[in-house]
Amino acid sequence: MESDYQHISVLADEIVEYLQPKKNQHFIDCTLGGGGHTGLILNKTAPKGKVLAFELDARARKAAKANLKQYNDRLIIVAKSYAHLQEQYGKHKKDLPQISGILMDLGLSSDQLDRANRGFSFKDDGPLDMRFDTKNQTLTASEIILEWPEDKLIKVFQEYGEVVSSRRLAKGLVSWRKTLPKQKQKAIKSSMLVGTILRILKISPTSLGRFRTHPATRIFQALRIAVNSELENLTKVLPQTLDILAPGGRLAVISFHSLEDRIVKHYFKNLNRGCICPPESPVCNCDTKPVVKIITKKVIKPTQKEITKNRRSRSALLRVIEKI
Ligand SMILES: C[S@@+](CC[C@H](N)C(=O)[O-])C[C@H]1O[C@@H](n2cnc3c(N)ncnc32)[C@H](O)[C@@H]1O
């Protein structure tokens, strides 16, 4: 890596194996990060294959540019959400007239997680921010905790964190924030939220050892998903990918938790479904044909070897389809 950006690409060999990039083919990377996966693709698609890559994080874009400088003439970086895939592809279609594959490596990078000032981790003490795009986006996790009404907090914790004590937590947080001095009502720090969560759940910091995962894990996940509209963006982009892919082109999605994976799995299944007539119908009259082949019959997970090398890969789930 040419910069101090830290991230190890997950399921890298599998991405190359399933996307099968070849000489002069064009690809789209919806989540460029530091450019790890894109670099592998550009290497295989030389001399003329291009990658159109989306990335919201300015630091990641800068790192990817530096890391991939030998490919600069074949890499187009878009500083927008992949939710705008179709519109942005339209602008660059003349450079990449046929798309052989699209990659989505969802979630956040190690670089984002490990930088205390980004506020993604409950282990570091930074401002509770969690925005992927710190330039154009305004909503932060701090604002959600300090300003959102109790019912919206419950919904965030339930839907995006599947947190069992969502009601108790939301109620506790709303009471707690009323006690904050004025200057702290503007922005809070990760450590304050972690301490408050433990107090509300009546967990003593000395007893944390008995939990398999820290009680704040799911709450931080839920806040991150809400701040960045992650599930909405995923739901918006999936149908756009199918319109853009050339027949025979593949879509590979790496997700990191069951909420994302569920969306991907159902979407793939529906596209692969033939007849949608009710089971009691004696003959088919819907004429629905599958529009994709499911390439990964079973979800692909990292090998033990990869997990040993990069523990953060352990929850990765890869699914791949091919457009018919
Ligand atoms: C797991 S990292 C990607 C790492 C990359 N595949 C690599 O090998 O280096 C996910 C990246 O997606 C970016 N991201 C998340 N949501 C996005 C969105 N809606 N649009 C564009 N980029 C997004 C994040 O900022 C982060 O850098």
The ligand as an ORCA input file, in Angstrom:
! r2SCAN-3c Opt
* xyz 0 1
  C     -15.385     -2.835      3.063
  S     -14.873     -1.312      2.388
  C     -14.334     -1.738      0.765
  C     -12.936     -2.243      0.695
  C     -12.458     -2.533     -0.714
  N     -13.257     -3.531     -1.359
  C     -11.008     -2.942     -0.745
  O     -10.699     -4.063     -1.162
  O     -10.150     -2.126     -0.340
  C     -16.397     -0.543      2.041
  C     -16.241      0.856      1.488
  O     -17.498      1.246      0.929
  C     -17.716      2.604      1.155
  N     -19.163      2.821      1.077
  C     -20.115      2.439      1.964
  N     -21.342      2.770      1.532
  C     -21.173      3.374      0.332
  C     -22.071      3.936     -0.619
  N     -23.386      3.943     -0.411
  N     -21.561      4.451     -1.758
  C     -20.213      4.444     -1.994
  N     -19.304      3.938     -1.104
  C     -19.770      3.404      0.033
  C     -17.126      2.851      2.536
  O     -16.774      4.205      2.703
  C     -15.910      1.913      2.527
  O     -14.754      2.593      2.155
*
